[in-house]
Amino acid sequence: MLYNKIIRPILFLMDAEFVHDLVSSILSVANKSRMINNIIFIFFNFSTPRIKQKLCGLYFRTPIGLAGGMDKKAAAPLLWSAFDFGWAELGSFTAEPWAGNARPRLWRLIKEQGIIVYSGLPNIGALAVSNKLTREIKRYPRRGLWGISIAKTPRVPLEQAAEDYARSFNILEPLANIITINLSCPNVSGFIGLQDPQKLEPILKKITEINKNNKIIFLKIGNDLDTSQLDDIIALVKKYSIHGIIATNLTKKREKISLPSKYADKPGGISGKLISDRANKIIAHLYRQSEGRYIVVGCGGVFTGQDAFTKIKAGAQLIQLATGFIFGGPASIKKINRELDAALKQNDFAHIADAVGREAYNYSL
Ligand SMILES: Cc1cc2nc3c(=O)[nH]c(=O)nc-3n(C[C@H](O)[C@H](O)[C@H](O)COP(=O)(O)O)c2cc1C
């Protein structure tokens, strides 16, 4: 209420990236204090046996996760679980530090409930992140799981992607519960080409070879893939026993969404409500083709527990969100978890697992 009526309107008067950096700095200070973490947890924690899950040997206190791009500096890695996230994906990080595209590179779509993102993977680089997280781990015990998203360093040619991902993997794998291979940043030239089977296979082969600790691996795919591109990715995911697919990243295809013409000159991919329907169709397709061989993580336009429930019925076992947190504020994750629990109960599902994929056959791509 306070966030929606007072804080958000003030924050939304300022440049989107300035606010993101400001909030990141505040959270980074709060993250240092175990007491503050505990107080936030007391206010915001909500979980029930209905929404707790053990997947890939990992215990998810709630299915709702922080999506890639929200904590690009590993600023508040211990704090996310206090806001009721069951897991948080930090990054994306690249093997070398990267400045990203020139600012401004974020624009809010307030009416449409989305963001135009043209960041281009700015981050401090895998080694600096590793040093930071190594210090964080010693600070106090953490409640939630850490996913770490790795991406190809933009200056590295696509042909050398496998070695570049391997560098980040080797540095960051020991600190993560899950490593996500981000294949779908639409704001770096050529990057989404990594989803082509000829480019993707060497990456998966390399990562599988060096994954001596059997770390859980997810792939993050784009919103603009067609059925045959998805099927090519699914075949490789099965071949290399990848544990999960996160669907989806931003869309770059403006023609498939209705966006006011005043945004026509703003480059970048789009998040939020406008990409939700396509994400749901992709989730359902991934679920239908999965044969239980990988899990599906639903991402794109989740703002409420009902949105999460829709994605779960389409086939998602876990959920991620970015824009919904920016628009909904600190209390939104508890609200989503509570609403999801209520929706499951109302529909006579004793556990989230009973609802997964129940409506997967109602969608077509
Ligand atoms: C500001 C911003 C930055 C993002 N940066 C990344 C990123 O670095 N890596 C990534 O995999 N996805 C990134 N994304 C995409 C989100 O993780 C997510 O896939 C997408 O926004 C759809 O989810 P949403 O509708 O809940 O925002 C970013 C999204 C936003 C809004």
PDBQT file of the ligand as one rigid body, heavy atoms in Angstrom, charges set to zero:
ROOT
HETATM    1  C1  LIG A 401      16.339  -4.312 -15.908  1.00  0.00    +0.000 C 
HETATM    2  C2  LIG A 401      16.410  -5.726 -16.384  1.00  0.00    +0.000 A 
HETATM    3  C3  LIG A 401      17.660  -6.318 -16.573  1.00  0.00    +0.000 A 
HETATM    4  C4  LIG A 401      17.748  -7.634 -17.009  1.00  0.00    +0.000 A 
HETATM    5  N1  LIG A 401      18.979  -8.227 -17.127  1.00  0.00    +0.000 NA
HETATM    6  C5  LIG A 401      19.045  -9.576 -17.351  1.00  0.00    +0.000 A 
HETATM    7  C6  LIG A 401      20.276 -10.265 -17.267  1.00  0.00    +0.000 A 
HETATM    8  O1  LIG A 401      21.338  -9.702 -16.996  1.00  0.00    +0.000 OA
HETATM    9  N2  LIG A 401      20.274 -11.605 -17.482  1.00  0.00    +0.000 N 
HETATM   10  C7  LIG A 401      19.125 -12.299 -17.773  1.00  0.00    +0.000 A 
HETATM   11  O2  LIG A 401      19.171 -13.525 -17.951  1.00  0.00    +0.000 OA
HETATM   12  N3  LIG A 401      17.943 -11.662 -17.858  1.00  0.00    +0.000 NA
HETATM   13  C8  LIG A 401      17.868 -10.329 -17.636  1.00  0.00    +0.000 A 
HETATM   14  N4  LIG A 401      16.656  -9.692 -17.678  1.00  0.00    +0.000 N 
HETATM   15  C9  LIG A 401      15.449 -10.447 -18.083  1.00  0.00    +0.000 C 
HETATM   16  C10 LIG A 401      14.679 -10.977 -16.871  1.00  0.00    +0.000 C 
HETATM   17  O3  LIG A 401      15.459 -11.858 -16.123  1.00  0.00    +0.000 OA
HETATM   18  C11 LIG A 401      13.391 -11.692 -17.312  1.00  0.00    +0.000 C 
HETATM   19  O4  LIG A 401      13.736 -12.811 -18.090  1.00  0.00    +0.000 OA
HETATM   20  C12 LIG A 401      12.468 -10.817 -18.134  1.00  0.00    +0.000 C 
HETATM   21  O5  LIG A 401      12.474  -9.488 -17.668  1.00  0.00    +0.000 OA
HETATM   22  C13 LIG A 401      11.029 -11.339 -18.071  1.00  0.00    +0.000 C 
HETATM   23  O6  LIG A 401      10.572 -11.397 -16.737  1.00  0.00    +0.000 OA
HETATM   24  P1  LIG A 401       9.686 -10.233 -16.071  1.00  0.00    +0.000 P 
HETATM   25  O7  LIG A 401       8.530  -9.984 -16.971  1.00  0.00    +0.000 OA
HETATM   26  O8  LIG A 401       9.300 -10.795 -14.736  1.00  0.00    +0.000 OA
HETATM   27  O9  LIG A 401      10.556  -9.044 -15.963  1.00  0.00    +0.000 OA
HETATM   28  C14 LIG A 401      16.543  -8.369 -17.282  1.00  0.00    +0.000 A 
HETATM   29  C15 LIG A 401      15.303  -7.759 -17.103  1.00  0.00    +0.000 A 
HETATM   30  C16 LIG A 401      15.217  -6.462 -16.654  1.00  0.00    +0.000 A 
HETATM   31  C17 LIG A 401      13.834  -5.854 -16.461  1.00  0.00    +0.000 C 
ENDROOT
TORSDOF 0
